[in-house]
Amino acid sequence: KTGNVTVDAILSAKLAQARAAGIAVTAETNLPPELSLTDLELSIVIGNLLDNAIEGTRQLQENERHIFFKFVLKKDNFFLMIQNSCQENAVIRKGNYFLSTKKEKGHGMGILSVKRAVEECKGDLCIDVQKGRFQVSVILPKQKVTIKGDEANGKNN
């Protein structure tokens, strides 16, 4: 339990999927009951990132399947990091983007949805792939940030 009802619901579903796939999951969580993110934003970010971690890890032998995630509030930011084991060639870096080697149509849309949601919340997204390890880190402000001029454009956060 994280302390946040929405995050707990998302994690309950995703952890059940991971367990069913024989994936070892380790977690460190400590969140307040209320976050400035909407339920939809939390679902997009956490749901898609955990889906990607489960999918990437599922490709490995069962004894190599590991996911670690950390969700904490640090100072004025919500920090989340998801790290999973993956095949060495499962992800290709192309400039600032990472592409999956999977060929299915529509694959890879989840990370774009995460990127958009993080940008809308004025947060940062960092992806790192090294030697069979894929890591995504997201930093989001605890309170939504309103950029001067957003009010005039109808973008109140």
Backbone torsions as a table, in degrees:
resi	resn	phi	psi	omega
1	LYS	NA	133.6	-177.7
2	THR	-92.1	-24.6	-172.5
3	GLY	104.6	-7.9	179.4
4	ASN	-118.5	122.6	-173.9
5	VAL	-59.3	-45.0	-178.3
6	THR	-64.5	-47.5	179.9
7	VAL	-63.2	-40.4	178.2
8	ASP	-60.2	-40.5	179.4
9	ALA	-65.2	-44.3	178.6
10	ILE	-61.8	-47.4	-178.1
11	LEU	-63.9	-38.1	179.6
12	SER	-58.1	-46.5	-179.9
13	ALA	-67.3	-45.1	-176.3
14	LYS	-70.9	-37.1	178.6
15	LEU	-67.5	-34.0	175.9
16	ALA	-64.1	-41.7	177.2
17	GLN	-62.6	-44.1	-178.8
18	ALA	-63.2	-46.0	179.6
19	ARG	-60.6	-41.9	179.7
20	ALA	-62.8	-27.4	179.3
21	ALA	-91.6	4.9	178.7
22	GLY	71.9	32.5	-178.4
23	ILE	-100.9	128.2	175.2
24	ALA	-77.4	129.5	-178.5
25	VAL	-122.8	131.2	174.5
26	THR	-121.0	139.6	-176.0
27	ALA	-139.6	149.6	171.2
28	GLU	-132.7	112.6	-177.1
29	THR	-135.7	143.3	175.9
30	ASN	-162.1	96.4	-176.1
31	LEU	-126.0	153.5	173.7
32	PRO	-75.9	160.4	179.1
33	PRO	-60.7	-30.5	-177.9
34	GLU	-116.7	132.4	172.6
35	LEU	-122.1	159.7	179.8
36	SER	-76.8	-13.0	178.5
37	LEU	-75.5	144.1	175.7
38	THR	-74.5	164.5	176.1
39	ASP	-58.5	-39.0	179.6
40	LEU	-63.7	-45.3	179.1
41	GLU	-62.2	-42.8	177.3
42	LEU	-61.7	-42.8	-179.8
43	SER	-64.0	-42.8	179.9
44	ILE	-63.0	-51.2	-174.9
45	VAL	-69.2	-59.0	-174.9
46	ILE	-69.8	-44.5	-178.6
47	GLY	-60.5	-49.3	-179.4
48	ASN	-65.7	-41.9	-178.8
49	LEU	-66.1	-40.1	177.2
50	LEU	-69.9	-36.8	174.7
51	ASP	-58.2	-45.4	179.5
52	ASN	-62.9	-42.0	-179.8
53	ALA	-64.2	-42.9	179.1
54	ILE	-63.7	-46.7	-179.5
55	GLU	-62.4	-44.5	-179.7
56	GLY	-66.0	-35.5	-177.9
57	THR	-78.0	-32.3	-178.1
58	ARG	-59.9	-23.8	-178.5
59	GLN	-70.8	-15.8	-173.3
60	LEU	-93.1	167.7	171.3
61	GLN	-62.0	148.7	-174.0
62	GLU	-56.7	-37.1	-179.4
63	ASN	-73.1	-7.5	178.7
64	GLU	-104.6	0.2	-174.7
65	ARG	-85.8	110.5	-179.0
66	HIS	-141.0	137.6	171.9
67	ILE	-130.1	133.7	173.0
68	PHE	-124.1	132.4	173.3
69	PHE	-135.8	152.6	-178.4
70	LYS	-137.3	124.5	176.1
71	PHE	-126.5	113.1	-179.4
72	VAL	-143.2	159.1	173.2
73	LEU	-101.8	120.3	178.7
74	LYS	-122.0	118.8	-177.2
75	LYS	52.0	-115.9	-176.9
76	ASP	-105.4	22.0	-177.1
77	ASN	-130.6	146.2	171.0
78	PHE	-93.5	120.2	-176.8
79	PHE	-113.4	129.3	172.8
80	LEU	-134.7	140.3	179.9
81	MET	-137.3	131.1	176.0
82	ILE	-125.9	127.2	-177.9
83	GLN	-127.6	133.7	177.3
84	ASN	-141.2	153.6	173.1
85	SER	-72.8	150.6	179.5
86	CYS	-154.0	166.3	174.8
87	GLN	-68.6	147.1	-178.4
88	GLU	-54.4	-40.4	-174.4
89	ASN	-104.3	19.0	-175.1
90	ALA	-73.4	-22.9	-175.9
91	VAL	-133.3	136.1	179.3
92	ILE	-114.7	131.6	177.8
93	ARG	-88.0	130.3	176.8
94	LYS	-131.1	95.6	-175.2
95	GLY	66.2	-124.1	178.3
96	ASN	-91.2	5.2	-176.3
97	TYR	-113.4	156.4	175.5
98	PHE	-118.0	132.4	-179.9
99	LEU	-114.8	140.9	176.0
100	SER	-78.9	152.8	175.0
101	THR	-87.5	-1.9	178.8
102	LYS	-71.4	148.1	-173.4
103	LYS	-102.6	-6.8	-176.0
104	GLU	-61.5	142.6	178.5
105	LYS	-64.8	137.0	177.9
106	GLY	84.8	-5.7	-179.4
107	HIS	-69.5	141.1	-179.9
108	GLY	97.1	-1.3	-179.1
109	MET	-73.9	-26.2	-177.9
110	GLY	-61.1	-45.3	-178.5
111	ILE	-67.3	-32.1	176.0
112	LEU	-67.9	-37.9	176.7
113	SER	-64.6	-41.1	177.8
114	VAL	-62.3	-47.0	-178.8
115	LYS	-58.3	-45.8	179.1
116	ARG	-62.1	-45.1	-178.9
117	ALA	-63.4	-41.6	-180.0
118	VAL	-64.8	-43.8	179.1
119	GLU	-63.7	-40.1	178.9
120	GLU	-62.8	-30.1	178.9
121	CYS	-89.0	5.5	-179.2
122	LYS	62.7	38.1	-179.8
123	GLY	-106.6	-173.8	-179.8
124	ASP	-125.2	143.4	178.5
125	LEU	-125.1	131.5	179.6
126	CYS	-132.3	129.7	178.8
127	ILE	-119.4	135.2	-178.8
128	ASP	-137.4	132.7	176.8
129	VAL	-126.8	124.7	179.2
130	GLN	-148.8	127.6	170.2
131	LYS	39.0	61.6	176.4
132	GLY	75.4	19.7	179.2
133	ARG	-134.5	127.7	178.2
134	PHE	-114.3	128.1	-178.2
135	GLN	-133.2	133.0	174.4
136	VAL	-120.6	129.0	175.9
137	SER	-120.6	137.4	179.3
138	VAL	-131.2	133.3	173.7
139	ILE	-121.1	123.7	179.5
140	LEU	-125.3	141.1	177.5
141	PRO	-64.2	141.8	178.5
142	LYS	-60.9	-43.0	176.2
143	GLN	-105.1	140.7	178.6
144	LYS	-62.4	140.7	-178.7
145	VAL	-100.6	132.9	175.4
146	THR	-108.2	120.5	177.9
147	ILE	-81.6	135.8	-179.5
148	LYS	-55.2	128.6	-178.4
149	GLY	104.0	-21.1	178.7
150	ASP	-62.1	-35.0	-178.7
151	GLU	-61.5	-38.9	-179.0
152	ALA	-69.0	-28.0	-179.6
153	ASN	-91.8	6.8	179.4
154	GLY	73.0	26.2	-178.2
155	LYS	-110.3	45.4	176.9
156	ASN	-63.8	132.6	179.9
157	ASN	-99.8	NA	NA
